């Protein structure tokens, strides 16, 4: 799955931004805004977390967000596990669905959802095949976005009275906050 997913990301991230920006729009929300939204979402989940989880999240929320880096690229922008169609017998990626969040944005957002939902091993495997720029600053933003998304997903589960959604988000806590 890593090779085809990396191929897809390579093509997406090298697509002509001017053309795709017209189709999908631009999502250039700053990391500061992401952090502020995570702080707001944290209020919904703090009482449900263990003391160790609260310390980890609060330490993250008290830190400076990573600097934005350019250039913006065309991105699926919600490349979570639920949007990847995989043949269960072969493990081959057969499709990617739900392009409603596609946008011209930070490439790290595609990698963040992979990191969050599928873990560091899949993230690293995809990166080993990816043919685009990706350095330490990109990884920092990937982890940042993954952490913000975990907090947002957990809050969504609490706010919508969907314990399964909350539990699914929290299941990713160890690899997302230990990165």
C-alpha positions as CSV (number, residue, x, y, z in Angstrom):
1,X,0.0,0.0,0.0
2,X,2.9,2.4,0.8
3,X,4.2,2.6,-2.8
4,X,0.8,3.4,-4.5
5,X,-0.1,5.9,-1.7
6,X,3.3,7.6,-2.1
7,X,2.8,7.7,-5.9
8,X,-0.6,9.3,-5.4
9,X,0.8,11.9,-3.0
10,X,3.7,12.6,-5.3
11,X,1.2,13.3,-8.2
12,X,-1.1,15.4,-6.0
13,X,1.6,17.4,-4.5
14,X,3.1,18.2,-7.9
15,X,-0.2,19.1,-9.6
16,X,-0.5,22.7,-10.9
17,X,-1.7,24.6,-7.8
18,X,-3.2,27.4,-9.8
19,X,-5.6,25.1,-11.6
20,X,-6.5,22.9,-8.6
21,X,-6.8,25.9,-6.3
22,X,-9.7,27.1,-8.5
23,X,-11.4,23.6,-8.2
24,X,-10.7,22.9,-4.6
25,X,-10.0,26.1,-2.8
26,X,-7.1,27.1,-0.6
27,X,-6.7,26.1,3.0
28,X,-3.9,28.2,4.4
29,X,-5.0,28.3,8.0
30,X,-2.1,29.1,10.2
31,X,-0.7,26.6,12.7
32,X,-1.6,29.2,15.3
33,X,-5.2,28.9,14.4
34,X,-4.9,25.1,14.5
35,X,-3.5,25.3,18.0
36,X,-6.2,27.7,19.1
37,X,-8.9,25.3,17.8
38,X,-7.1,22.4,19.6
39,X,-7.2,24.4,22.9
40,X,-10.9,24.9,22.4
41,X,-11.5,21.2,21.6
42,X,-9.4,20.2,24.6
43,X,-12.0,21.7,27.0
44,X,-14.5,19.0,25.9
45,X,-12.2,16.1,26.5
46,X,-9.9,17.0,29.4
47,X,-12.1,15.3,32.0
48,X,-12.1,12.1,30.0
49,X,-8.3,11.8,29.7
50,X,-6.0,10.1,32.2
51,X,-3.7,12.4,34.2
52,X,-0.7,11.3,31.9
53,X,-2.7,12.1,28.8
54,X,-3.7,15.5,30.2
55,X,-0.1,16.3,30.9
56,X,0.9,15.3,27.4
57,X,-1.8,17.3,25.7
58,X,-1.3,20.4,28.0
59,X,2.4,20.3,27.3
60,X,1.6,20.2,23.6
61,X,-1.0,23.0,23.8
62,X,1.5,25.2,25.7
63,X,4.2,24.9,23.1
64,X,4.8,27.1,20.1
65,X,3.2,25.8,16.9
66,X,5.6,25.0,14.1
67,X,6.2,27.6,11.5
68,X,4.3,27.2,8.3
69,X,6.4,26.2,5.3
70,X,5.7,26.5,1.6
71,X,4.9,26.0,-1.0
72,X,1.3,24.9,-0.7
73,X,0.3,21.9,-2.7
74,X,-2.9,20.2,-3.9
75,X,-3.9,17.8,-1.2
76,X,-6.6,15.2,-0.4
77,X,-6.6,16.9,3.0
78,X,-8.4,14.1,4.9
79,X,-6.4,11.0,4.0
80,X,-7.6,9.0,6.9
81,X,-8.0,5.2,7.0
82,X,-11.7,5.5,6.3
83,X,-11.0,7.0,2.9
84,X,-8.5,4.4,1.8
85,X,-9.9,1.4,-0.1
86,X,-7.7,-1.6,0.5
87,X,-8.1,-5.2,-0.8
88,X,-8.3,-7.1,2.4
89,X,-6.7,-10.2,0.9
90,X,-3.8,-8.6,-0.8
91,X,-3.3,-5.3,1.1
92,X,-3.3,-3.4,-2.2
93,X,-4.6,0.1,-2.2
94,X,-7.5,0.1,-4.7
95,X,-8.8,3.6,-4.3
96,X,-9.1,6.8,-2.3
97,X,-12.6,8.2,-1.6
98,X,-14.1,11.4,-0.2
99,X,-12.4,14.2,-1.9
100,X,-14.7,16.9,-0.4
101,X,-11.9,18.3,1.8
102,X,-9.4,18.5,-1.0
103,X,-7.6,21.8,-1.1
104,X,-4.4,23.6,-1.8
105,X,-2.7,23.4,1.5
106,X,0.4,22.2,3.5
107,X,1.6,18.8,2.3
108,X,2.1,17.8,5.9
109,X,-1.7,17.6,6.3
110,X,-1.9,14.5,4.1
111,X,0.9,12.9,6.0
112,X,-0.6,13.9,9.4
113,X,-3.8,11.8,8.9
114,X,-1.8,8.9,7.7
115,X,0.4,9.2,10.8
116,X,-2.5,9.5,13.1
117,X,-4.7,6.8,11.7
118,X,-2.2,4.3,10.4
119,X,0.8,5.0,12.6
120,X,4.5,5.9,12.2
121,X,5.4,2.7,10.4
122,X,3.0,3.3,7.6
123,X,3.9,7.0,7.5
124,X,7.6,6.1,7.2
125,X,6.9,3.5,4.6
126,X,4.9,6.0,2.5
127,X,7.7,8.5,2.9
128,X,10.3,6.0,1.7
129,X,8.5,5.9,-1.7
130,X,7.4,9.6,-1.8
131,X,9.1,11.7,-4.5
132,X,8.8,15.1,-3.1
133,X,10.4,17.4,-0.6
134,X,9.9,16.3,3.0
135,X,12.3,17.2,5.8
136,X,12.4,17.6,9.6
137,X,10.2,20.7,9.5
138,X,7.6,18.8,7.5
139,X,7.7,16.0,10.1
140,X,7.2,18.5,12.9
141,X,4.1,19.9,11.2
142,X,2.9,16.4,10.4
143,X,3.0,15.5,14.1
144,X,1.5,18.8,15.0
145,X,-1.5,18.4,12.7
146,X,-1.9,14.8,13.8
147,X,-2.1,15.9,17.5
148,X,-4.5,18.7,16.7
149,X,-6.7,16.3,14.7
150,X,-6.7,13.7,17.5
151,X,-7.9,16.3,20.0
152,X,-10.5,17.5,17.5
153,X,-11.7,13.9,16.8
154,X,-11.9,13.0,20.4
155,X,-13.9,16.2,21.2
156,X,-16.2,15.4,18.3
157,X,-16.9,12.0,19.8
158,X,-17.7,13.5,23.2
159,X,-19.8,16.4,21.8
160,X,-21.9,14.2,19.6
161,X,-22.3,11.5,22.3
162,X,-20.4,9.0,20.1
163,X,-18.2,7.0,22.5
164,X,-16.9,4.8,19.7
165,X,-15.6,7.8,17.8
166,X,-13.9,9.1,21.0
167,X,-12.3,5.7,21.7
168,X,-11.1,5.4,18.1
169,X,-9.4,8.8,18.4
170,X,-7.9,8.0,21.8
171,X,-6.6,4.7,20.6
172,X,-4.0,6.6,18.5
173,X,-2.8,8.6,21.5
174,X,0.3,6.6,22.3
175,X,2.0,6.9,18.9
176,X,0.7,10.4,18.3
177,X,1.9,12.0,21.5
178,X,5.0,9.9,21.9
179,X,6.4,10.9,18.5
